[in-house]
């Protein structure tokens, strides 16, 4: 099992907190970690990845790549801390809450949840809320 977290920015956050958040989702969804790489970056990097792999020329909050099927998760995700900061202001929440939400969202994508249809979006948002509640109880 390997779970690696990289911060390519100057923003300071708790990597241990994010590791716990990712593992909470993976374990609660009945999966295990084969290899997960979580990269927390800025808009420049995520826009380049978005353009190169998804042909979208704009920054986004997260991009997720899954490399296998089944319950052993092998994949990586990228989260733009710039977009997280913008969204925290837009949704009047604090940066850490939004960072946790997007981290849960990314872990759910790795497991196989999608957000393309309204029903899928509703389900993944419900899961995000569940994990935010669970995480706040666990860390209290």
Contact map, one row per residue, 1 for C-alpha under 8 A:
11100000000000000000000000000000111000000000000000000000000000000000000000000000000000000000000000000000000000000000000000000000000000000000
11110000000000000000000000000000111100000000000000000000000000000000000000000000000000000000000000000000000000000000000000000000000000000000
11111000000000000010000000000000101111000000000000000000000000000000000000000000000000000000000000000000000000000000000000000000000000000000
01111100000000000000000000000000000111000000000000000000000000000000000000000000000000000000000000000000000000000000000000000000000000000000
00111110000000100010000000000000000011110000000000000000000000000000000000000000000000000000000000000000000000000000000000000000000000000000
00011111000000000000000000000000000011110000000000000000000000000000000000000000000000000000000000000000000000000000000000000000000000000000
00001111110000000000000000000000000000111000000000000000000000000000000000000000000000000000000000000000000000000000000000000000000000000000
00000111110000000000000000000000000000111100000000000000000000000000000000000000000000000000000000000000000000000000000000000000000000000000
00000011111000000000000000000000000000011100000000000000000000000000000000000000000000000000000000000000000000000000000000000000000000000000
00000011111100000000000000000000000000000000000000000000000000000000000000000000000000000000000000000000000000000000000000000000000000000000
00000000111110000000000000000000000000000000000000000000000000000000000000000000000000000000000000000000000000000000000000000000000000000000
00000000011111000000000000000000000000000000000000000000000000000000000000000000000000000000000000000000000000000000000000000000000000000000
00000000001111100000000000000000000000000000000000000000000000000000000000000000000000000000000000000000000000000000000000000000000000000000
00000000000111111100000000000000000000000000000000000000000000000000000000000000000000000000000000000000000000000000000000000000000000000000
00001000000011111110000000000000000000000000000000000000000000000000000000000000000000000000000000000000000000000000000000000000000000000000
00000000000001111111000000000000000000000000000000000000000000000000000000000000000000000000000000000000000000000000000000000000000000000000
00000000000001111111100000000000000000000000000000000000000000000000000000000000000000000000000000000000000000000000000000000000000000000000
00000000000001111111110000000000000000000000000000000000000000000000000000000000000000000000000000010010000000000000000000000000000000000000
00101000000000111111111000000000000000000000000000000000000000000000000000000000000000000000000000000000000000000000000000000000000000000000
00000000000000011111111100000000000000000000000000000000000000000000000000000000000000000000000000000000000000000000000000000000000000000000
00000000000000001111111110000000000000000000000000000000000000000000000000000000000000000000000000010011000000000000000000000000000000100000
00000000000000000111111111000000000000000000000000000000000000000000000000000000000000000000000000000011001000000000000000000000000000000000
00000000000000000011111111100000000000000000000000000000000000000000000000000000000000000000000000000000000000000000000000000000000000000000
00000000000000000001111111110000000000000000000000000000000000000000000000000000000000000000000000000000000000000000000000000000001000100000
00000000000000000000111111111000000000000000000000000000000000000000000000000000000000000000000000000001001100000000000000000000001000000000
00000000000000000000011111111111100000000000000000000000000000000000000000000000000000000000000000000000001100100000000000000000000000000000
00000000000000000000001111111111000000000000000000000000000000000000000000000000000000000000000000000000000000000000000000000000000000000000
00000000000000000000000111111110000000000000000000000000000000000000000000000000000000000000000000000000000000000000000000000000000000000000
00000000000000000000000011111110000000000000000000000000000000000000000000000000000000000000000000000000000000100000000000000000000000000000
00000000000000000000000001111111000000000000000000000000000000000000001000000000000000000000000000000000000000000000000000000000000000000000
00000000000000000000000001111111100000000000000000000000000000000000001110000000000000000000000000000000000000100000000000000000000000000000
00000000000000000000000001100111110000000000000000000000000000000000001110000000000000000000000000000000000000000000000000000000000000000000
11100000000000000000000001000011111100000000000000000000000000000000000111000000000000000000000000000000000000000000000000000000000000000000
11000000000000000000000000000001111100000000000000000000000000000000000111000000000000000000000000000000000000000000000000000000000000000000
11100000000000000000000000000000111110000000000000000000000000000000000011100000000000000000000000000000000000000000000000000000000000000000
01110000000000000000000000000000111111000000000000000000000000000000000011111000000000000000000000000000000000000000000000000000000000000000
00111100000000000000000000000000001111100000000000000000000000000000000000111000000000000000000000000000000000000000000000000000000000000000
00111100000000000000000000000000000111110000000000000000000000000000000000011110000000000000000000000000000000000000000000000000000000000000
00001111000000000000000000000000000011111000000000000000000000000000000000011110000000000000000000000000000000000000000000000000000000000000
00001111100000000000000000000000000001111100000000000000000000000000000000000111100000000000000000000000000000000000000000000000000000000000
00000011100000000000000000000000000000111110110000000000000000000000000000000111110000000000000000000000000000000000000000000000000000000000
00000001100000000000000000000000000000011111110000000000000000000000000000000011111000000000000000000000000000000000000000000000000000000000
00000000000000000000000000000000000000001111111000000000001100000000000000000001111000000000000000000000000000000000000000000000000000000000
00000000000000000000000000000000000000000111111100000000001000000000000000000000000000000000000000000000000000000000000000000000000000000000
00000000000000000000000000000000000000001111111110000000000000000000000000000000000000000000000000000000000000000000000000000000000000000000
00000000000000000000000000000000000000001111111111000000001101100000000000000111000000000000000000000000000000000000000000000000000000000000
00000000000000000000000000000000000000000011111111100001111100000000000000000000000000000000000000000000000000000000000000000000000000000000
00000000000000000000000000000000000000000001111111110000100000000000000000000000000000000000000000000000000000000000000000000000000000000000
00000000000000000000000000000000000000000000111111111100000000000000000000000000000000000000000000000000000000000000000000000000000000000000
00000000000000000000000000000000000000000000011111111111111100100000000000000000000000000000000000000000000000000000000000000000000000000000
00000000000000000000000000000000000000000000001111111111110000000000000000000000000000000000000000000000000000000000000000000000000000000000
00000000000000000000000000000000000000000000000111111111000000000000000000000000000000000000000000000000000000000000000000000000000000000000
00000000000000000000000000000000000000000000000011111110000000000000000000000000000000000000000000000000000000000000000000000000000000000000
00000000000000000000000000000000000000000000000011111111000000000000000000000000000000000000000000000000000000000000000000000000000000000000
00000000000000000000000000000000000000000000000001111111100000000000000000000000000000000000000000000000000000000000000000000000000000000000
00000000000000000000000000000000000000000000001001110111110000000000000000000000000000000000000000000000000000000000000000000000000000000000
00000000000000000000000000000000000000000000001101100011111000000000000000000000000000000000000000000000000000000000000000000000000000000000
00000000000000000000000000000000000000000000001001100001111100000000000000000000000000000000000000000000000000000000000000000000000000000000
00000000000000000000000000000000000000000011011001000000111110000000000000000001001000000000000000000000000000000000000000000000000000000000
00000000000000000000000000000000000000000010011001000000011111100000000000000011001000000000000000000000000000000000000000000000000000000000
00000000000000000000000000000000000000000000000000000000001111100000000000000011101100000000000000000100000000000000000000000000000000000000
00000000000000000000000000000000000000000000010000000000000111110000000000001111000000000000000000000100010000000000000000000000000000000000
00000000000000000000000000000000000000000000010001000000000111111000000000001110000000000000000000000000010000000000000000000000000000000000
00000000000000000000000000000000000000000000000000000000000001111100000000111100000000000000000000000000010011000000000000000000000000000000
00000000000000000000000000000000000000000000000000000000000000111110000000111000000000000000000000000000000001000000000000000000000000000000
00000000000000000000000000000000000000000000000000000000000000011111100011110000000000000000000000000000000001000000000000000000000000000000
00000000000000000000000000000000000000000000000000000000000000001111100001100000000000000000000000000000000000000000000000000000000000000000
00000000000000000000000000000000000000000000000000000000000000000111110111100000000000000000000000000000000000000000000000000000000000000000
00000000000000000000000000000000000000000000000000000000000000000111111110000000000000000000000000000000000000000000000000000000000000000000
00000000000000000000000000000000000000000000000000000000000000000001111110000000000000000000000000000000000000000000000000000000000000000000
00000000000000000000000000000111000000000000000000000000000000000000111110000000000000000000000000000000000000100000000000000000000000000000
00000000000000000000000000000011110000000000000000000000000000000001111111000000000000000000000000000000000000000000000000000000000000000000
00000000000000000000000000000011111100000000000000000000000000000101111111100000000000000000000000000000000001100000000000000000000000000000
00000000000000000000000000000000111100000000000000000000000000000111000111110000000000000000000000000000000000000000000000000000000000000000
00000000000000000000000000000000001110000000000000000000000000011111000011111000000000000000000000000000000001000000000000000000000000000000
00000000000000000000000000000000000111100000000000000000000000011100000001111100000000000000000000000000000001000000000000000000000000000000
00000000000000000000000000000000000111100000000000000000000001111000000000111110000000000000000000000000010001000000000000000000000000000000
00000000000000000000000000000000000001111000010000000000000001110000000000011111000000000000000000000000000000000000000000000000000000000000
00000000000000000000000000000000000001111100010000000000000111100000000000001111100100000000000000000110000000000000000000000000000000000000
00000000000000000000000000000000000000011110010000000000001111000000000000000111111100000000000000000000000000000000000000000000000000000000
00000000000000000000000000000000000000011110000000000000000010000000000000000011111110000000000000100000000000000000000000000000000000000000
00000000000000000000000000000000000000001110000000000000000000000000000000000001111111000000000000000000000000000000000000000000000000000000
00000000000000000000000000000000000000000110000000000000001110000000000000000001111111100000000000000000000000000000000000000000000000000000
00000000000000000000000000000000000000000000000000000000000010000000000000000011111111110000001001100100000000000000000000000000000000000000
00000000000000000000000000000000000000000000000000000000000000000000000000000000111111111000001001000000000000000000000000000000000000000000
00000000000000000000000000000000000000000000000000000000000000000000000000000000011111111100000000000000000000000000000000000000000000000000
00000000000000000000000000000000000000000000000000000000000000000000000000000000001111111110000001000000000000000000000000000000000000000000
00000000000000000000000000000000000000000000000000000000000000000000000000000000000111111111111011000000000000000000000000000000000000000000
00000000000000000000000000000000000000000000000000000000000000000000000000000000000011111111110000000000000000000000000000000000000000000000
00000000000000000000000000000000000000000000000000000000000000000000000000000000000001111111100000000000000000000000000000000000000000000000
00000000000000000000000000000000000000000000000000000000000000000000000000000000000000111111100000000000000000000000000000000000000000000000
00000000000000000000000000000000000000000000000000000000000000000000000000000000000000011111110000000000000000000000000000000000000000000000
00000000000000000000000000000000000000000000000000000000000000000000000000000000000000011111111011000000000000000000000000000000000000000000
00000000000000000000000000000000000000000000000000000000000000000000000000000000000000011001111111000000000000000000000000000000000000000000
00000000000000000000000000000000000000000000000000000000000000000000000000000000000110010000111111100000000000000000000000000000000000000000
00000000000000000000000000000000000000000000000000000000000000000000000000000000000000000000011111110000000000000000000000000000000000000000
00000000000000000000000000000000000000000000000000000000000000000000000000000000000000010000111111111000000000000000000000000000000000000000
00000000000000000000000000000000000000000000000000000000000000000000000000000000000110110000111111111100000000000000000000000000000000000000
00000000000000000000000000000000000000000000000000000000000000000000000000000000100100000000001111111110000000000000000000000000000000000000
00000000000000000100100000000000000000000000000000000000000000000000000000000000000000000000000111111111000000000000000000000000000100000000
00000000000000000000000000000000000000000000000000000000000000000000000000000000000000000000000011111111100000000000000000000001100100000000
00000000000000000000000000000000000000000000000000000000000011000000000000000010000100000000000001111111110000000000000000000000000000000000
00000000000000000100110000000000000000000000000000000000000000000000000000000010000000000000000000111111111000000000000000000000000000000000
00000000000000000000110010000000000000000000000000000000000000000000000000000000000000000000000000011111111100000000000000000001001000000000
00000000000000000000000000000000000000000000000000000000000000000000000000000000000000000000000000001111111110000000000000011001000000000000
00000000000000000000000000000000000000000000000000000000000001110000000000001000000000000000000000000111111111000000000000000000000000000000
00000000000000000000010011000000000000000000000000000000000000000000000000000000000000000000000000000011111111100000000000000000000000000000
00000000000000000000000011000000000000000000000000000000000000000000000000000000000000000000000000000001111111111000000000010000000000000000
00000000000000000000000000000000000000000000000000000000000000010000000000000000000000000000000000000000111111111100000000000000000000000000
00000000000000000000000000000000000000000000000000000000000000011100000010111000000000000000000000000000011111111000000000000000000000000000
00000000000000000000000001001010000000000000000000000000000000000000001010000000000000000000000000000000001111111000000000000000000000000000
00000000000000000000000000000000000000000000000000000000000000000000000000000000000000000000000000000000000111111100000000000000000000000000
00000000000000000000000000000000000000000000000000000000000000000000000000000000000000000000000000000000000111111110000100010000000000000000
00000000000000000000000000000000000000000000000000000000000000000000000000000000000000000000000000000000000010011111100110010000000000000000
00000000000000000000000000000000000000000000000000000000000000000000000000000000000000000000000000000000000000001111111111010000000000000000
00000000000000000000000000000000000000000000000000000000000000000000000000000000000000000000000000000000000000000111110110000000000000000000
00000000000000000000000000000000000000000000000000000000000000000000000000000000000000000000000000000000000000000111111110000000000000000000
00000000000000000000000000000000000000000000000000000000000000000000000000000000000000000000000000000000000000000011111111000000000000000000
00000000000000000000000000000000000000000000000000000000000000000000000000000000000000000000000000000000000000000010111111100000000000000000
00000000000000000000000000000000000000000000000000000000000000000000000000000000000000000000000000000000000000001111111111110000000000000000
00000000000000000000000000000000000000000000000000000000000000000000000000000000000000000000000000000000000000000111111111111000000000000000
00000000000000000000000000000000000000000000000000000000000000000000000000000000000000000000000000000000000000000010011111111100000000000000
00000000000000000000000000000000000000000000000000000000000000000000000000000000000000000000000000000000000000000000001111111110000000000000
00000000000000000000000000000000000000000000000000000000000000000000000000000000000000000000000000000000100100001110000111111111000000000000
00000000000000000000000000000000000000000000000000000000000000000000000000000000000000000000000000000000100000000000000011111111100000000000
00000000000000000000000000000000000000000000000000000000000000000000000000000000000000000000000000000000000000000000000001111111110000000000
00000000000000000000000000000000000000000000000000000000000000000000000000000000000000000000000000000000000000000000000000111111111000000000
00000000000000000000000000000000000000000000000000000000000000000000000000000000000000000000000000001001100000000000000000011111111100000000
00000000000000000000000000000000000000000000000000000000000000000000000000000000000000000000000000001000000000000000000000001111111110000000
00000000000000000000000000000000000000000000000000000000000000000000000000000000000000000000000000000000000000000000000000000111111111000000
00000000000000000000000110000000000000000000000000000000000000000000000000000000000000000000000000000001000000000000000000000011111111100000
00000000000000000000000000000000000000000000000000000000000000000000000000000000000000000000000000011000000000000000000000000001111111110000
00000000000000000000000000000000000000000000000000000000000000000000000000000000000000000000000000000000000000000000000000000000111111111000
00000000000000000000000000000000000000000000000000000000000000000000000000000000000000000000000000000000000000000000000000000000011111111100
00000000000000000000100100000000000000000000000000000000000000000000000000000000000000000000000000000000000000000000000000000000001111111110
00000000000000000000000000000000000000000000000000000000000000000000000000000000000000000000000000000000000000000000000000000000000111111111
00000000000000000000000000000000000000000000000000000000000000000000000000000000000000000000000000000000000000000000000000000000000011111111
00000000000000000000000000000000000000000000000000000000000000000000000000000000000000000000000000000000000000000000000000000000000001111111
00000000000000000000000000000000000000000000000000000000000000000000000000000000000000000000000000000000000000000000000000000000000000111111
00000000000000000000000000000000000000000000000000000000000000000000000000000000000000000000000000000000000000000000000000000000000000011111
